[in-house]
Amino acid sequence: MPTRTPRTRRAPIYRDSGFVFETIDEAVETYRDEAANPQSAEQFIYTRWANPTVLETEAELARVEGSKWAMLASSGMSAIEIALSIFEEGPNTGPWLFFSEIYGGTNTFLDQIMVKRRGVHIERFKPGPSGAGDGERFDLAALEKALDTIKPKLLYFEALTNPLLIVVDGGAVIKAAKDRGIRVIVDNTFCTPLLWKPLKLGADLVVHSATKYFGGHGNITAGVVAGDDDQLGLDARTYRKLIGQILSPDDSYRLGTQLQTLELRFGQACSSALKLARLLEDHPKVTSVRYPGLDTHQTHAEAVKLFEGRGFGAMLNFELAGGRAAADAFVAAARGHIDYIPTLGDGRSILMHVPSNFGAEKYPYPGMMRLSVGFEPYEELESATLAALNAIP
């Protein structure tokens, strides 16, 4: 029976570990081309190096990001490791400056791997007046002083921090760094390209945990590195090839399909987060709400400037008046609709207790909850939230 070419809008999933060559000369030529640009060869070699299914999703990610190239990794931490590692220069590496309010896994990676094992000189810039770490707003003048004093070769920050949701004037931060010839990496997971595109303002690299909003359903673990510099792209792809951190073809395919609904999902989640923040702000069992879309937020002005009306994100931070006991009661009552899952960006809203997950010594707020707002109907979310609040004694 003759085979027919199926009429489909999607390319197949290429699960091959290696790809066929017809001649020795073809193999020699392909290896030569691949060495110059690991993703450009017409003939694929080995999936750890590059794969057509992965490549297809990377092209879509570059379109979403508005970048010249995008590269998939096996997790968000893999993406961060790749992005940082390509700037290592042996004993000449560093100093590097990191904002203190970044993902806890990144901070642990810096301490346990970059400092302890690789000997990189790392400094941290804290929020508060003069970078004293006693506030919830980053001072640009203090940053410029730190840049001039430390003279870092690389600066790394998140424009919307985790878990306090401090908004950084990302454009000003990038400009301050680039004026001094400093490389810049931005973790843009919380914002997504739908709120802000750091590469357009001069950042060298952007990283994302695609596990979160790009996937958006809590069933994929993936990371993204994106940029506009061809040499950085070559360095990143070469590093990924040698260390073996490429995303699988199956997960790449699923991520590609889920990217098609990113704007719809994230837009709904941002809209719901703003409505819920306003509701919580007036509730008697809530002592404070941190959401950059509220006028009362310490960095609301920075959020308005940075996001330009595109939204304020889908993450919400609020403190319950009854401390840890109230948090326990809220979690128990919310279970089933707002589940306790220590991640973010899932399809339905999920939550976590901040001090027990991020450290009570750094976040001494016993009633603080972090809520990742999903894209379920807002009415369902509001009803479940109010019911959980009412269950608090």
C-alpha positions in Angstrom: 0.0 0.0 0.0 1.5 3.3 -1.0 2.2 5.9 1.7 0.7 9.3 1.5 2.2 12.5 2.9 -0.2 13.5 5.7 -1.8 16.9 5.5 -0.9 18.5 8.8 0.1 21.9 10.2 2.7 20.4 12.5 6.0 18.9 11.8 6.5 15.4 13.2 8.4 14.7 16.5 12.0 13.5 15.6 13.0 11.1 18.4 16.1 10.0 16.6 19.3 10.1 18.7 21.4 10.2 15.5 20.7 11.1 11.9 21.7 9.3 8.6 24.5 10.3 6.3 24.6 8.9 2.7 28.4 9.4 2.2 31.6 10.0 4.2 32.0 13.3 2.4 28.6 14.4 3.5 29.4 13.6 7.1 32.8 15.5 6.9 31.1 18.6 5.4 28.3 18.5 8.0 30.7 18.3 10.9 32.6 21.2 9.4 29.5 23.4 9.1 28.3 22.4 12.5 31.5 23.5 14.2 31.0 27.0 12.8 27.3 27.2 13.8 25.9 24.3 15.8 22.3 25.1 14.8 22.7 26.0 11.1 23.7 22.8 9.5 21.1 21.5 7.0 22.0 17.9 8.0 21.5 17.0 11.6 24.1 14.9 13.4 23.1 14.0 17.0 20.2 15.1 19.1 22.4 16.2 22.0 23.8 18.8 19.5 20.6 19.8 17.7 17.3 18.3 16.7 14.7 19.5 14.1 11.8 19.4 16.6 13.7 21.4 19.1 14.8 23.8 16.4 11.2 24.4 15.4 10.1 25.4 18.9 13.2 27.6 19.3 12.2 29.5 16.2 8.8 30.2 17.8 10.4 31.3 21.0 12.7 33.7 19.2 9.6 35.1 17.5 7.8 35.6 20.9 10.9 37.1 22.5 11.7 39.3 19.5 15.2 38.0 19.5 17.7 36.9 16.9 18.0 33.4 18.4 16.6 31.4 21.2 17.9 28.1 22.7 16.1 25.5 24.7 17.6 23.8 27.8 16.4 21.0 30.0 15.2 23.4 32.8 15.3 27.0 33.9 18.4 26.3 36.0 20.1 24.8 33.0 19.4 27.9 31.1 20.8 30.0 33.9 23.9 27.8 34.1 24.5 28.1 30.3 24.0 31.8 30.3 26.5 32.4 33.2 29.0 29.8 32.1 29.7 31.3 28.7 31.0 34.4 30.4 33.5 32.5 32.5 37.1 33.3 31.7 39.0 31.0 34.0 41.0 32.9 36.7 40.0 36.2 35.1 36.2 35.6 35.7 34.4 38.2 37.7 33.7 40.1 39.6 30.0 39.6 38.9 27.2 41.6 40.5 23.8 40.0 41.2 20.7 41.7 42.6 20.0 40.0 45.9 16.3 39.5 45.2 16.4 36.8 42.6 15.1 33.2 42.5 16.3 31.2 45.5 17.6 28.4 43.4 19.8 30.9 41.5 21.2 32.2 44.7 22.0 28.7 45.9 23.6 27.8 42.6 25.8 30.9 42.9 27.0 30.0 46.4 27.3 26.2 45.9 28.7 26.1 42.4 29.9 29.4 41.1 31.7 30.5 44.3 32.5 27.2 46.1 33.4 25.1 43.1 34.4 27.5 40.4 35.8 30.3 42.5 33.9 33.1 40.9 34.0 36.5 42.7 30.3 37.4 43.2 28.8 40.5 44.9 25.2 41.2 45.6 23.2 44.4 45.4 20.4 44.8 47.9 17.3 46.9 47.9 16.8 49.9 50.3 18.5 53.2 50.7 22.1 53.0 49.5 21.7 49.3 48.9 21.4 48.7 52.6 18.9 45.8 52.2 16.3 47.4 54.5 13.7 48.3 52.0 11.6 47.0 49.1 12.8 49.3 46.4 16.1 49.3 44.5 18.0 52.7 44.5 19.5 53.5 41.1 22.0 56.0 42.5 23.2 53.3 44.9 23.5 50.8 42.0 25.6 53.2 39.9 27.9 53.7 42.9 28.2 49.9 43.3 29.0 49.5 39.6 31.7 52.1 39.9 33.1 50.6 43.1 32.9 46.9 42.3 33.5 47.3 38.5 31.7 44.0 37.7 32.1 42.4 34.3 28.6 41.1 34.4 25.3 42.2 36.0 22.3 39.9 36.6 18.8 40.8 37.8 15.1 40.1 37.7 12.8 43.0 36.8 10.0 41.6 38.9 11.5 39.9 42.0 10.5 36.7 43.8 8.8 36.6 46.2 8.3 40.3 47.2 7.4 41.4 43.7 9.7 44.5 43.7 9.7 46.0 40.2 13.1 47.2 39.0 13.5 50.1 36.5 15.0 47.6 34.1 15.7 50.1 31.3 17.7 52.4 33.7 19.6 49.4 35.2 20.6 48.1 31.7 21.7 51.6 30.6 23.8 52.1 33.7 25.5 48.8 33.1 26.0 49.2 29.3 27.4 52.8 29.8 30.2 51.1 31.8 30.8 48.3 29.4 29.2 45.7 31.6 27.4 42.6 30.3 23.8 42.1 31.4 21.7 39.0 31.9 18.0 39.3 32.8 15.8 36.5 34.2 12.5 37.5 32.7 10.4 34.6 33.8 7.9 36.5 35.9 7.4 39.2 33.2 7.5 37.2 30.1 8.1 39.0 26.8 4.4 40.1 26.9 5.2 42.6 29.7 8.8 43.5 28.9 11.6 42.7 26.4 15.0 43.4 27.9 16.9 42.7 24.7 15.3 45.7 23.1 16.9 47.9 25.7 20.4 46.4 25.4 20.5 43.3 27.6 23.0 40.7 26.3 21.0 37.7 27.3 17.5 36.8 28.6 16.7 33.6 30.4 13.4 32.1 31.3 12.1 29.1 33.1 9.8 27.8 30.4 8.4 25.5 33.0 6.3 28.5 34.1 4.3 30.7 31.7 5.7 29.5 28.3 4.5 26.0 29.2 1.8 27.2 31.4 0.2 23.9 32.4 2.6 22.5 35.1 3.6 19.5 33.0 6.9 20.5 31.3 10.3 21.4 32.8 12.3 23.5 30.4 14.5 26.6 30.1 15.3 29.2 27.5 18.3 31.4 26.7 17.7 34.1 24.1 19.8 36.9 22.6 20.7 39.0 19.6 24.5 38.6 19.6 25.6 35.9 17.1 28.8 35.0 19.0 26.9 34.6 22.3 24.5 32.3 20.4 27.4 30.2 19.1 29.0 30.1 22.6 25.7 29.1 24.2 24.9 26.4 21.7 28.4 25.0 21.9 28.3 24.9 25.7 24.9 23.2 25.7 26.1 20.6 23.2 29.1 19.7 25.3 27.4 19.6 28.6 24.3 17.8 27.3 21.5 20.1 28.5 19.2 20.2 25.4 15.5 19.8 25.9 14.0 16.5 24.6 12.2 16.5 21.3 8.9 15.4 22.9 8.9 18.2 25.5 10.0 20.6 22.8 7.0 19.6 20.7 4.6 20.0 23.6 6.1 23.4 24.6 5.7 24.5 21.0 2.0 23.8 21.0 1.5 25.5 24.4 3.3 28.6 23.3 0.4 29.2 20.9 -1.9 30.2 23.8 0.7 32.2 25.8 -0.9 35.6 25.2 -4.4 34.3 26.0 -3.3 32.5 29.2 -1.0 35.1 30.6 -3.4 38.0 29.8 -6.2 36.3 31.7 -3.9 35.5 34.6 -2.7 39.2 34.8 -6.2 40.5 34.7 -7.4 38.1 37.4 -4.4 39.0 39.6 -5.2 42.7 39.6 -8.8 42.1 40.5 -7.9 39.7 43.3 -5.2 42.1 44.6 -7.8 44.9 44.9 -10.2 42.5 46.7 -7.6 41.3 49.2 -6.4 44.8 49.9 -9.8 45.6 51.5 -10.2 42.3 53.3 -10.1 42.5 57.2 -8.1 39.2 57.5 -5.3 40.5 55.2 -2.8 43.0 56.6 -0.9 43.8 53.4 -0.9 43.0 49.7 2.1 43.3 47.4 1.1 43.6 43.8 2.8 46.1 41.5 -0.6 47.0 39.8 -1.8 48.6 43.1 -1.2 52.3 43.7 0.0 51.4 47.2 2.8 49.2 46.0 6.2 50.7 46.7 7.4 50.2 43.1 4.1 50.9 41.3 5.7 53.9 39.5 8.5 51.6 38.2 5.9 49.1 37.1 3.9 51.7 35.2 7.0 52.9 33.5 8.4 49.4 32.6 5.3 47.6 31.6 3.6 50.5 29.7 0.1 49.4 30.3 0.6 45.8 29.2 -0.3 44.4 32.7 1.4 43.9 36.0 2.1 40.2 36.1 0.3 37.2 37.5 2.0 36.8 40.9 0.5 38.0 44.1 1.9 38.3 47.6 -0.3 38.9 50.7 0.0 38.7 54.4 -2.7 37.1 56.6 -3.4 38.9 59.9 -3.3 35.7 62.0 0.3 34.7 61.1 1.3 31.0 60.6 -2.0 29.6 62.1 -4.0 31.7 59.7 -1.8 30.5 56.8 -2.3 26.9 57.8 -6.1 27.4 57.9 -6.1 29.2 54.5 -4.1 26.4 52.9 -6.4 23.7 54.3 -9.6 25.5 53.2 -8.3 26.4 49.7 -7.1 22.9 48.9 -8.9 21.5 45.9 -9.0 24.7 44.0 -5.9 26.6 45.0 -3.4 23.8 45.8 -0.2 24.2 47.6 2.5 23.6 45.0 5.9 25.2 45.3 6.2 26.5 41.8 4.3 29.0 39.6 2.7 29.6 36.2 0.4 26.6 36.3 -3.0 26.6 34.6 -5.0 26.9 37.8 -3.9 29.1 40.7 -1.5 27.7 43.2 0.1 29.0 46.4 3.0 28.6 48.8 3.9 29.9 52.3 6.8 32.3 51.8 8.8 32.1 55.1 8.8 28.3 55.3 9.9 28.0 51.6 12.3 31.0 51.3 13.5 31.2 54.9 12.0 33.0 57.9 15.3 34.7 58.6 15.1 36.6 55.3 11.3 36.9 55.2 10.1 37.3 58.8 6.4 37.4 57.8 4.7 34.3 59.3 1.4 35.0 57.5 2.9 35.7 54.0 1.6 33.8 51.1 2.7 33.8 47.5 -0.1 33.2 45.0 0.5 32.3 41.4 -2.7 33.3 39.6 -3.9 30.9 36.9 -6.1 31.4 33.9 -9.2 29.7 35.4 -12.4 31.9 35.4 -11.9 34.7 37.8 -15.2 34.1 39.5 -14.0 30.6 40.6 -10.7 32.1 41.9 -12.5 34.8 43.9 -15.0 32.4 45.4 -12.3 30.0 46.5 -10.2 32.7 48.0 -13.0 34.3 49.9 -14.1 30.9 51.2 -10.6 30.2 52.4 -10.3 33.6 54.1 -13.7 33.0 55.8 -12.4 29.7 57.1 -9.7 31.4 59.1 -10.8 31.5 62.8 
